[in-house]
Amino acid sequence: MSDWFLKGEPVEQIVVSDRGFQYGDGLFETIAIRNGQARLWQYHMDRLTRGCAVLGIKMPSEAELSSGLEQALRQSQALLAYCVAKIIVSAGTGVRGYGRKMVDSPTILFGIFPAYPPPVESYHEGLAITLCKTRLASSSPVAGLKTLNRLEQVLARSEFVDTGEFEGLTMDADDNIICGTMSNVFFVTNNVISTPSLDRCGVEGVMRRHVIETSKEQGIDTFVQPLHLSQLENIDEVFLSNSQFGVMPVRSCADMRWSVGHTTRRVMSILAENGITECR
C-alpha cells in the first residue's frame, strides 16, 4: 500500500496530459524516513535543485517541500518509524510536444510507502550481485540526476528479477563500471576507496555523497575515478550504497569473489555513528 498526496489532499490518479507521464519530464527523490524524520534531507534538496536547473523547472522552495512532506506523513497510514517518502516534481501539464518554456508552476506529488530493512545477515555476510548486459547511454545531459525516465534501470533490473541477486552492476559502452540499478558502488584496493565518476551517466546517490564526505572526514583515502571491468578481479573489497539501506558489502558478482574486509567494516561503523543505523 502507498499513499499519494497533491496539494495536501489524497490523490489516486494524475492528469494524463502531465509531462511527467507523457515524456518523463521531471525529477524525483526517494527519501528514507526514520522515526518520522527525513534522512539526508539537505542532500536530497541539493540534488533536486541541480536537476530543476538542468531541466528548466522552477525549484519549489524548501519550505514548501518540507511542509508538503510533513502533511503527507501526518495523513499516511505507513509506519513512520521506518518508511519511504517519494517527492515527484513534474513539468506539469502543457501543450503537446517535446519543446517547452521554463516551468514556473511544477506539479509536486508526495508519496509515502512502507519500508522493510534488509536481513541483518546481508550486512555481515555480504550480497550476491550480478553484472547487467544493459548499458547506460554516455554523455547524457542529465547524467547524475534522478529524472522520471528510468528505462535503462528498468531494463537492467529486469535481467535478474527471477534469479535472486540483490542488485546488478551497469556499465557504459566502454565497459566502465558505473553504478547499480538502484545503488552506487564502491571499490577498495589496499585500503583506498574509489567510486566511479558519474559525469557521463548514472545517478549520483545521496548516500554515495554521504559516504565520500564522511570517509574523507575520517581520514580514509577516497577518490572518484573510472574503473574498467577488467580491473574488478584486482579489487579487495566491494560495497554498495543506497539512501534506504545505507551501505552493504558485496561478496560476489558473477564468478568473482571478495571478502567483507576491514575498510568496508570501518565505513559501515562510521556511517552508523552518523545516523545510518542500518549499518550497525
C-alpha positions in Angstrom: 0.0 0.0 0.0 1.1 3.6 -0.7 -0.4 7.0 0.0 -0.1 9.8 -2.6 -0.8 13.5 -1.9 -1.2 16.5 -4.2 -1.5 20.0 -2.6 -2.2 18.3 0.8 -5.0 16.2 -0.5 -5.0 12.4 -1.1 -4.8 11.5 -4.8 -5.1 8.3 -6.7 -4.6 9.4 -10.3 -2.8 12.1 -12.4 -3.8 14.1 -15.4 -2.8 12.2 -18.5 -1.5 15.3 -20.1 1.1 15.8 -17.4 4.5 16.0 -18.9 5.9 13.6 -16.3 3.6 10.9 -17.6 3.9 11.9 -21.3 7.7 12.4 -21.5 9.3 11.6 -18.1 9.7 15.4 -17.9 10.5 15.8 -14.2 12.5 14.6 -11.3 12.1 12.6 -8.1 13.7 12.0 -4.8 13.3 8.8 -2.7 13.9 9.7 0.9 14.4 7.4 3.9 12.0 8.3 6.8 13.4 7.1 10.1 11.5 7.9 13.3 9.4 10.4 11.4 12.4 12.4 10.1 13.6 12.7 6.5 17.2 11.4 6.4 19.8 13.3 4.4 17.2 15.9 3.6 19.7 18.6 2.6 21.5 16.3 0.2 18.1 15.5 -1.5 17.3 19.2 -1.8 20.7 19.9 -3.3 20.3 17.2 -6.0 16.7 18.3 -6.7 17.9 21.9 -7.1 20.6 20.9 -9.6 18.0 18.8 -11.5 15.5 21.6 -11.7 18.2 23.9 -13.1 19.1 21.5 -15.8 15.5 20.7 -16.8 14.3 24.3 -16.7 11.8 23.8 -13.9 11.5 26.4 -11.1 12.7 24.8 -7.9 10.0 24.7 -5.3 11.1 26.3 -2.0 12.5 24.1 0.6 9.8 25.3 3.0 7.1 24.2 0.5 8.6 20.8 0.1 9.2 20.3 3.8 5.6 21.4 4.6 4.2 19.1 1.9 6.1 16.1 3.2 5.1 16.7 6.8 1.4 16.9 5.7 1.8 13.7 3.7 3.4 11.9 6.6 0.7 13.0 9.0 -2.0 11.7 6.7 -0.3 8.5 5.7 -1.1 5.0 7.0 2.5 3.9 6.8 4.6 3.3 9.9 6.6 6.5 10.3 9.3 4.9 12.3 10.6 3.2 9.1 9.1 4.1 5.7 9.9 5.7 2.4 8.9 9.1 1.0 8.9 10.0 -2.6 8.8 13.5 -3.9 8.0 14.0 -7.6 8.5 17.4 -9.3 6.9 17.2 -12.7 6.9 19.8 -15.5 3.1 19.6 -15.2 0.5 20.0 -17.9 1.2 21.9 -21.1 1.0 21.9 -24.8 1.7 18.6 -26.6 5.2 18.2 -28.0 8.7 18.0 -26.6 9.6 21.6 -26.6 8.5 23.9 -23.8 9.5 27.1 -22.0 10.6 27.4 -18.4 8.2 25.8 -16.0 7.2 28.2 -13.2 4.5 26.1 -11.6 5.5 22.5 -11.5 3.3 19.7 -10.2 4.5 18.3 -6.9 3.4 14.9 -5.6 4.3 13.3 -2.3 4.1 9.5 -1.9 4.6 7.6 1.4 5.4 3.8 1.2 6.0 1.1 3.7 9.7 0.0 4.0 11.3 -3.1 5.3 15.0 -3.3 6.3 17.2 -5.9 4.5 18.1 -9.0 6.5 20.7 -8.3 9.1 22.9 -11.1 7.8 23.3 -9.2 4.5 25.3 -6.6 6.4 27.6 -9.2 7.9 27.9 -11.8 5.1 27.7 -9.6 2.0 25.5 -9.7 -1.1 25.5 -11.7 -4.2 25.1 -9.4 -7.2 25.3 -9.7 -11.0 26.6 -7.9 -14.0 24.0 -6.4 -16.3 24.1 -6.6 -20.1 22.1 -3.4 -20.4 24.4 -0.5 -21.0 23.9 3.1 -19.9 24.0 5.8 -22.5 27.0 8.1 -22.2 27.4 11.8 -22.3 23.9 12.4 -21.2 22.9 16.0 -20.3 21.0 14.6 -17.3 23.9 12.5 -16.0 23.9 12.2 -12.2 20.3 13.3 -11.9 17.2 11.3 -10.8 14.9 12.1 -13.7 11.5 10.4 -14.1 12.8 8.5 -17.1 14.4 5.3 -15.6 14.0 3.0 -18.6 17.7 1.9 -18.5 17.3 0.8 -14.9 14.0 -0.9 -15.7 15.7 -2.9 -18.5 18.8 -3.7 -16.4 16.9 -4.8 -13.3 14.5 -7.0 -15.4 17.5 -9.1 -16.3 17.8 -10.6 -12.8 14.3 -10.2 -11.4 13.9 -14.0 -11.4 17.4 -15.1 -10.5 17.6 -13.9 -6.9 20.6 -11.5 -7.0 20.1 -8.4 -4.8 21.5 -6.0 -7.3 23.1 -5.7 -10.8 26.0 -3.5 -11.8 25.7 -1.5 -15.0 28.4 -0.3 -17.4 28.8 2.2 -20.2 29.6 1.3 -23.8 33.3 1.2 -23.0 33.0 -1.4 -20.2 33.5 1.1 -17.4 31.6 0.1 -14.3 29.1 2.9 -13.5 26.6 2.0 -10.7 24.0 -0.4 -9.7 20.4 -0.3 -10.9 19.3 1.2 -7.6 22.6 1.9 -5.9 26.1 3.3 -6.2 29.2 1.1 -6.0 32.5 1.5 -4.1 35.7 -0.4 -4.5 38.6 -0.9 -2.0 42.2 -1.6 -3.0 44.9 -1.5 -0.4 42.5 0.3 2.0 41.9 3.1 -0.5 38.3 3.6 -1.6 37.2 4.6 -5.1 33.8 5.1 -6.7 33.1 5.6 -10.5 32.8 9.0 -11.9 29.2 9.8 -12.9 29.9 12.8 -15.2 28.7 10.9 -18.3 25.9 8.7 -17.0 24.5 7.1 -13.8 22.8 8.6 -10.8 24.7 10.5 -8.0 23.0 8.9 -4.9 22.8 10.9 -1.7 24.2 8.1 0.3 27.2 8.0 -2.2 27.8 11.6 -1.3 27.5 10.9 2.4 30.0 8.0 2.1 32.5 10.1 0.2 32.3 13.1 2.5 32.2 11.1 5.8 35.1 8.8 4.8 37.3 11.8 3.8 36.5 13.5 7.1 37.7 10.3 8.9 41.0 10.3 7.0 40.2 7.4 4.6 41.6 8.0 1.2 38.5 8.2 -1.1 38.6 9.0 -4.8 36.2 9.4 -7.7 37.7 7.8 -10.7 36.9 5.4 -13.6 37.1 1.7 -13.1 37.1 -0.7 -16.1 35.5 -4.1 -16.0 38.9 -5.7 -16.4 40.1 -4.2 -13.1 37.4 -5.9 -11.0 39.4 -9.0 -10.3 42.2 -6.9 -8.7 39.8 -5.3 -6.2 40.0 -6.3 -2.5 36.5 -5.3 -1.3 33.3 -4.0 -2.9 30.3 -2.4 -1.2 27.1 -0.7 -2.3 25.3 2.4 -1.1 21.7 3.5 -1.2 19.6 6.1 0.6 17.4 3.4 2.1 19.8 0.7 3.3 23.0 2.7 3.8 26.0 0.6 2.9 26.1 -3.2 2.4 29.2 -5.3 1.4 29.3 -7.4 -1.7 30.7 -11.0 -1.6 30.3 -12.0 -5.2 29.5 -10.8 -8.7 29.2 -13.4 -11.4 32.3 -15.6 -10.9 34.2 -13.0 -8.9 34.5 -13.2 -5.1 35.5 -10.7 -2.4 35.9 -10.7 1.3 33.9 -8.4 3.6 37.0 -6.5 4.7 38.3 -4.1 7.3 37.7 -0.9 5.2 34.1 -1.8 4.4 33.5 -2.5 8.1 35.1 0.7 9.1 32.9 2.7 6.6 29.8 1.0 8.0 30.8 1.7 11.5 31.4 5.4 10.7 28.0 5.7 9.0 26.3 4.0 11.9 27.8 6.7 14.2 26.5 9.3 11.8 22.8 8.4 11.7 22.7 5.4 9.3 21.5 3.0 11.9 21.1 0.0 9.5 24.9 -0.2 9.3 25.3 -1.3 12.9 
